[in-house]
Amino acid sequence: MNLAEYRRAARAWLQDNAPADDYPEADGVARAREFMARLYDAGYSGITWPQRWGGQGLTQAEERAFAEEARDHSLPTYVFSIGLGMTGPTLVDRGTDEQRERFVRPLLRGEEIWCQLFSEPGAGSDVASLQTRAVLDGDHWIVNGQKVWTSVAHHADWGLLLARTDVEVPKHKGLTMFVVDMRHPGVTVRPLRDMTGRSNFNEIFFDNVPIPDEHRVGEANDGWGVAVTTLLHERLSISAGVGMSGRRDDPASIEALRRSVDTEDPLVRDELVELHIRSRALALFNQRLSQETKAGIFPGARGSAAKLLLAELTMFRADLATRLAGPECALADHPLAREISLAPAMALGGGTNEIMRNIIGDRVLNLPPEPRVDKTVPFKDLKVGTQG
């Protein structure tokens, strides 16, 4: 079918199948699994993923058409966002054929939920300093340690785990990536309740958890290279809203405000226009990066730029909503309360804004490193602007 027919079919399917409202938390995961199975069977999950591993094998044009049609719907796919945006693409890029055959199709059908196990209490922005250990014992690796700030881990069946396998080499060179069974008795998941009242993050403890060597992703001690692939997909997927919902660039809450406030006020109109421009610019930038990625062009650090743009857009949107709605939007039962309280997290998760700016300055703009100040030299004797 041509693109226009594909778009019409997607629109009709969404009208018949997209839920009218968010699922209640009590049965949300089970119903989200059912929705993902219908989405897959209809041909709208893994649209550009390889057919060999369960995807649809279509082009960016179809994926973009479906995303545009889904924009007016709130799709219950958040619990699958880590798998769709990060762990699944990593397995497609870096996994073995056996791993792709085993894990990709169940992920796309919503049969299995995934999480990503990188951050630790002492290794946040500097992931390479992580201390969770994996020691080879025959044909299994035995894992001990702790991870934290892990999204959807309390629902996850599988996790992509980065662990230290060699302590005698520089920190980036002694890491290995694994697929870990989150249901194993040695895995303890403890949800962390945030200011929204929900448990979006978790801390996880590993106590002598065995992982078969066949679940190692990439070569032993080459985990940093695999992690870079995951982080690239993470930043692109966060900025593009992969697996979140259809409503992304202009939420229903902002649309409701637009109808209720005085849009004849030139200041209000200016800010609503600014919101639309920022949203549209980010969407176009993400579209370009996605097209390049599918064409085999590595976006590199520009993925960090996309993630930074989204974080700044999210804060701008929350600030605008707060000013338009007034103080009452801070009340727990206000429809904007959760969106506003979650906004600061976008500037932290997936790498802080400061880390993103450092990456952009170093790897995109090629800015010179900041001179280090020798604290033993009196300030009056420092020669500012001279670099060796």
C-alpha positions in Angstrom: 0.0 0.0 0.0 1.2 3.6 -0.6 1.9 6.0 2.2 -1.5 7.7 2.1 -3.3 4.4 2.4 -1.0 3.4 5.2 -1.8 6.6 7.0 -5.6 6.1 6.6 -5.3 2.5 7.8 -3.3 3.6 10.9 -5.8 6.4 11.7 -8.7 3.9 11.5 -6.9 1.3 13.6 -6.1 3.9 16.3 -9.6 5.2 16.4 -10.9 1.7 17.0 -8.2 0.4 19.4 -6.5 3.3 21.3 -7.9 3.6 24.8 -10.0 6.6 25.6 -8.2 7.1 29.0 -5.1 5.9 30.8 -5.4 2.5 32.3 -5.8 2.3 36.1 -2.5 1.5 37.8 -3.9 -1.7 39.4 -4.4 -3.5 36.1 -2.5 -1.1 33.8 0.5 -3.5 33.0 -1.7 -6.4 32.1 -3.9 -4.3 29.8 -0.9 -2.6 28.3 0.5 -6.0 27.4 -2.8 -6.8 25.6 -2.6 -3.5 23.8 1.0 -4.1 22.6 0.0 -7.6 21.3 -2.8 -6.0 19.2 -0.4 -3.2 18.1 2.1 -5.8 16.9 -0.5 -8.0 15.2 -1.8 -5.0 13.3 1.8 -4.2 12.1 2.4 -1.1 14.1 5.1 -2.3 16.6 8.7 -2.3 15.4 7.7 -0.6 12.2 11.3 -0.1 11.0 12.9 -3.1 12.8 14.3 -6.0 10.7 11.6 -8.5 9.7 14.1 -11.3 10.5 13.8 -10.5 14.2 10.1 -9.8 14.3 9.9 -6.2 13.0 7.9 -4.9 10.1 10.8 -4.0 7.9 9.2 -0.8 6.7 10.7 2.7 6.2 11.0 5.9 8.2 8.1 7.3 6.2 5.7 4.7 7.6 7.0 5.1 11.1 6.6 8.9 10.9 3.1 8.6 9.5 2.0 6.3 12.4 3.6 8.6 15.0 1.8 11.6 13.5 -1.6 9.8 13.6 -0.9 8.6 17.2 -0.3 12.1 18.4 -4.0 12.6 19.3 -4.1 9.4 21.4 -2.6 8.5 24.7 -1.1 5.0 24.0 -0.4 2.8 27.1 3.2 1.9 26.0 5.3 3.6 28.7 6.1 0.4 30.5 7.7 -0.8 27.3 9.7 2.4 26.6 13.0 1.0 27.8 12.8 -2.1 25.7 11.5 -0.3 22.6 13.9 2.7 22.8 17.1 1.3 24.4 17.6 -2.4 25.2 15.9 -3.8 22.0 17.8 -1.6 19.6 21.0 -2.5 21.4 20.3 -6.2 21.0 19.5 -5.6 17.3 22.8 -3.7 16.9 25.2 -5.7 19.1 23.5 -9.0 20.1 24.0 -12.5 18.7 21.5 -14.0 16.3 20.4 -16.3 19.1 19.8 -13.4 21.4 17.8 -11.5 18.7 15.8 -14.6 17.9 15.0 -15.1 21.6 14.3 -11.6 22.8 13.2 -9.2 20.1 9.8 -10.5 19.0 8.5 -11.0 22.6 9.6 -7.5 23.4 7.7 -6.0 20.4 4.6 -8.0 21.2 4.6 -6.8 24.8 5.1 -10.3 26.2 8.3 -9.3 28.1 9.1 -6.0 29.7 12.7 -4.7 29.9 14.8 -2.4 32.1 18.3 -0.9 31.8 20.7 -1.4 34.7 23.5 1.1 34.5 23.3 3.7 37.3 24.6 3.0 40.9 24.7 5.0 44.1 28.3 5.9 43.3 28.1 5.9 39.5 25.5 8.2 38.1 26.8 10.6 35.4 30.1 8.7 35.5 28.7 5.3 34.7 32.1 3.8 34.1 32.9 4.0 37.8 30.3 1.4 38.6 31.2 -1.4 41.1 28.7 -4.1 40.5 30.8 -7.2 39.9 30.4 -10.2 37.6 32.9 -13.1 38.1 33.2 -15.9 35.6 32.5 -19.3 37.1 32.6 -22.1 34.5 30.0 -21.2 31.9 28.2 -18.7 34.1 28.9 -15.2 35.5 28.1 -14.6 39.2 26.8 -11.1 39.8 26.8 -9.1 43.1 26.1 -5.4 43.5 23.4 -2.7 43.5 21.7 -0.5 40.8 19.5 2.5 41.4 17.1 4.9 39.5 16.0 2.0 37.3 12.8 2.8 35.4 10.0 0.1 35.3 12.3 -2.5 37.0 9.4 -3.6 39.3 7.6 -4.8 36.2 10.5 -6.0 34.2 11.1 -9.6 33.1 14.6 -8.9 31.7 17.3 -6.3 32.2 20.3 -5.1 30.3 23.1 -5.1 32.9 26.5 -3.4 32.8 28.9 -4.9 35.3 32.6 -4.8 36.1 34.4 -7.9 35.1 38.1 -6.8 35.4 39.3 -4.5 38.2 42.9 -4.5 37.0 42.4 -2.3 34.0 41.2 1.4 33.5 37.5 1.7 34.4 36.2 1.9 30.9 38.0 -1.2 29.8 36.9 -3.6 32.5 33.1 -3.7 31.9 30.8 -6.3 30.3 27.2 -6.2 29.2 24.7 -8.9 30.1 21.1 -9.9 29.7 19.8 -10.7 33.3 16.7 -12.5 34.4 14.9 -10.0 36.7 12.7 -12.8 38.1 15.7 -14.8 39.5 15.5 -15.4 43.2 18.8 -13.5 43.8 17.4 -10.3 42.3 15.7 -7.9 44.8 13.7 -4.9 43.4 12.7 -2.1 45.7 10.4 0.6 44.3 11.3 4.2 45.2 8.3 6.5 45.6 8.8 10.0 44.1 7.1 13.4 44.7 4.2 12.4 42.3 3.3 9.6 44.8 4.2 6.9 42.3 7.1 4.5 42.0 8.6 5.3 38.7 12.2 4.3 39.7 13.7 1.4 41.7 16.8 0.2 43.4 17.9 -3.3 42.7 20.2 -5.7 44.6 22.0 -8.7 43.1 23.1 -11.5 45.4 25.1 -14.2 43.7 22.9 -14.1 40.6 24.1 -16.5 37.9 24.0 -15.3 34.2 24.8 -17.8 31.5 27.7 -16.7 29.2 25.3 -17.0 26.3 23.6 -14.0 27.7 26.7 -11.8 27.5 26.2 -9.0 24.9 29.4 -8.4 23.0 32.9 -9.5 24.1 34.0 -9.7 27.7 35.4 -6.4 28.9 34.0 -4.6 25.8 30.9 -3.5 27.7 31.7 0.2 27.4 31.4 0.0 23.6 28.0 -1.7 23.9 26.9 0.8 26.6 27.8 3.7 24.2 25.4 2.1 21.7 22.7 1.9 24.4 23.2 5.5 25.6 23.0 6.7 22.0 19.6 5.0 21.6 18.6 6.2 25.0 19.1 9.8 24.3 17.4 9.6 20.9 14.5 7.6 22.3 14.0 10.0 25.2 14.0 13.1 23.0 11.7 11.4 20.5 9.4 10.0 23.2 9.7 6.4 22.0 7.2 4.2 23.8 5.8 7.1 25.8 2.5 7.9 24.2 1.1 9.7 21.2 0.7 13.0 22.9 4.2 14.5 23.1 4.8 17.9 21.6 1.6 19.6 22.7 0.0 17.8 25.6 -3.7 17.8 26.2 -3.1 19.8 29.4 -1.6 22.7 27.5 -4.3 22.5 24.8 -6.9 22.8 27.6 -5.1 25.8 29.0 -5.0 27.4 25.6 -8.7 27.3 25.4 -9.2 28.7 28.9 -6.7 31.6 29.0 -6.9 34.9 27.3 -5.2 34.2 24.0 -5.7 37.9 23.0 -3.0 38.8 25.6 0.1 39.3 23.4 2.4 38.0 26.0 0.4 34.7 26.4 0.3 34.4 22.6 4.0 34.9 22.3 4.7 32.1 24.8 2.3 29.7 23.2 4.0 30.4 19.8 7.4 29.8 21.5 6.2 26.5 22.8 5.0 25.4 19.4 8.2 26.5 17.7 10.4 24.6 20.2 8.3 21.5 19.9 8.3 21.5 16.2 12.0 22.2 16.0 12.8 19.3 18.3 10.5 17.0 16.2 12.3 17.9 13.0 15.7 17.4 14.6 14.7 14.0 15.9 13.3 13.1 12.5 16.6 13.9 10.9 18.7 11.9 13.4 16.4 9.0 13.1 16.6 9.0 9.3 20.4 9.2 9.5 20.6 6.3 12.0 18.5 4.1 9.7 20.8 5.0 6.8 23.8 3.9 8.8 25.0 7.4 9.7 26.1 7.5 13.4 24.5 10.6 15.1 27.1 10.5 17.8 26.9 13.3 20.3 24.1 15.0 18.5 21.9 12.6 20.4 22.9 14.5 23.5 21.8 17.7 21.9 18.3 16.2 21.2 18.1 15.1 24.8 19.1 18.5 26.1 16.6 20.2 23.9 13.8 18.0 25.2 14.8 18.7 28.8 14.7 22.4 28.3 11.4 22.1 26.4 9.9 20.1 29.2 10.9 22.7 31.8 9.6 25.6 29.6 6.3 23.8 29.1 5.9 23.1 32.9 6.8 26.7 33.7 4.3 28.0 31.2 1.6 25.7 32.5 2.3 26.8 36.0 2.1 30.5 35.2 -1.1 30.1 33.1 -2.9 27.8 35.6 -1.9 29.7 38.7 -1.0 28.4 42.2 -3.8 25.8 42.2 -1.9 23.6 39.8 0.3 22.5 42.7 -2.7 20.7 44.2 -2.4 16.9 44.0 -5.8 16.5 42.2 -5.0 19.1 39.5 -4.6 17.6 36.0 -1.3 19.4 35.6 0.2 18.5 39.0 1.9 15.3 37.8 3.3 16.7 34.6 4.8 19.7 36.4 6.3 17.7 39.3 7.9 15.3 36.8 9.5 18.0 34.6 12.7 18.4 36.6 13.5 14.7 36.2 13.9 15.2 32.5 17.0 17.3 33.2 18.5 14.4 35.3 17.5 11.1 33.8 19.6 9.8 30.8 22.3 12.3 31.7 22.1 15.7 33.4 21.8 18.9 31.3 25.4 19.8 32.5 26.8 16.5 31.2 24.9 16.9 27.9 26.4 20.4 27.5 29.9 19.1 28.2 29.5 16.3 25.6 28.1 18.8 23.0 30.9 21.3 23.6 33.6 18.6 23.4 32.3 16.3 20.6 30.1 18.5 18.5 31.5 22.1 18.8 35.1 20.9 19.4 35.6 23.5 22.1 38.9 23.5 23.9 38.9 22.0 27.4 38.7 24.3 30.3 42.1 25.1 31.7 42.8 23.4 35.0 43.8 25.8 37.8 46.8 24.9 39.9 45.5 25.8 43.4 49.1 26.0 44.7 49.8 29.0 42.5 48.6 32.4 43.9 45.7 33.8 41.9 47.6 37.0 41.1 50.3 34.9 39.3 47.9 32.9 37.1 48.3 33.6 33.3 44.7 33.5 32.1 44.1 32.3 28.5 47.4 30.5 28.0 47.2 26.8 27.2 50.1 24.5 26.8 
